[in-house]
Amino acid sequence: MRLILLIFITANLLGCASWQNPNKEKSLLYLQLGISQIDGEDYPNALKSLFEAEKLDTENPVIQNNLGLTYFLRERYDLAEKHLTRAVNLDPKYSDARNNLARVLIEQTKYVAAEKELKIVLNDLTYSGFAKAYINYGLMMFNQKRFGVALNYFDKAIELERDSCLAHNLYGRSLFEIKDYEKAAAALDRGISFCQKQLYDEPHYYSALAYYRLKQKEKSVARFQEILKIYPTGKYRDKARSMLDLIRKENP
């Protein structure tokens, strides 16, 4: 999940920069270096670069957003919240940073605060990232087991971004949780087509489980075997093996 979240949480990283003095020009170079290191998943060095950028330009909300992002990816949610809050305080119209802040608050189960931030984001009619905000809203509802409400938000996200791996996956996961396995399998299969490119194995696993619950063992086995073939070091590798062993025991 950590890797896939990077896809929708890193939008608009560069922002605008001032070239009025050498310090800000140098700060921008450190910022760009930090962004490239985030993209390369070199988070320790990304932090070092962003700290240098921050020293040279303490009032740049884009630097604060990227510091928050990096701490999020290192699972230091307290520090991520601090820097993302700083970003939106510096620029209250910085909806990407506010959306990122909501995501960090969701991770900490601070749902009331997260919903407050997301409502502000969705009231910004100039914001081009509504799909991201809908995914965050849906995730917040999913985590609270409000799956019917979550489905509505994931559906809105899919309307805006038809190829969103995360939206399709979470839409299917929500259907799975309410035991609508037939629709879940179809939704998760759609998610597979987008998520496989990003080496994200979750929709594969839950698609296999949905077929298993539907007693379509051949399709279920095929999906579990695909996990072992396509994602040999993936998160769901061991679970897929266990399910294949279970199915073999049920059908000796």
Salt bridges, closest charged atoms under 4 A:
GLU52 OE2 - LYS55 NZ 3.38
GLU59 OE2 - ARG86 NH2 3.10
GLU75 OE2 - ARG2 NH2 3.72
ASP78 OD2 - ARG76 NH2 2.98
GLU81 OE1 - LYS110 NZ 2.90
ASP96 OD1 - LYS132 NZ 3.19
GLU107 OE1 - ARG103 NH1 2.81
GLU117 OE1 - ARG98 NH1 2.59
GLU177 OE2 - ARG173 NH2 3.62
ASP189 OD1 - ARG223 NH2 3.07
GLU202 OE2 - ARG173 NH1 3.07
GLU226 OE1 - HIS204 NE2 2.67
GLU226 OE1 - ARG223 NH1 2.77
ASP238 OD1 - ARG237 NE 3.27
ASP238 OD1 - ARG241 NH1 3.66
ASP245 OD1 - ARG248 NH1 3.16
GLU250 OE1 - LYS217 NZ 3.32
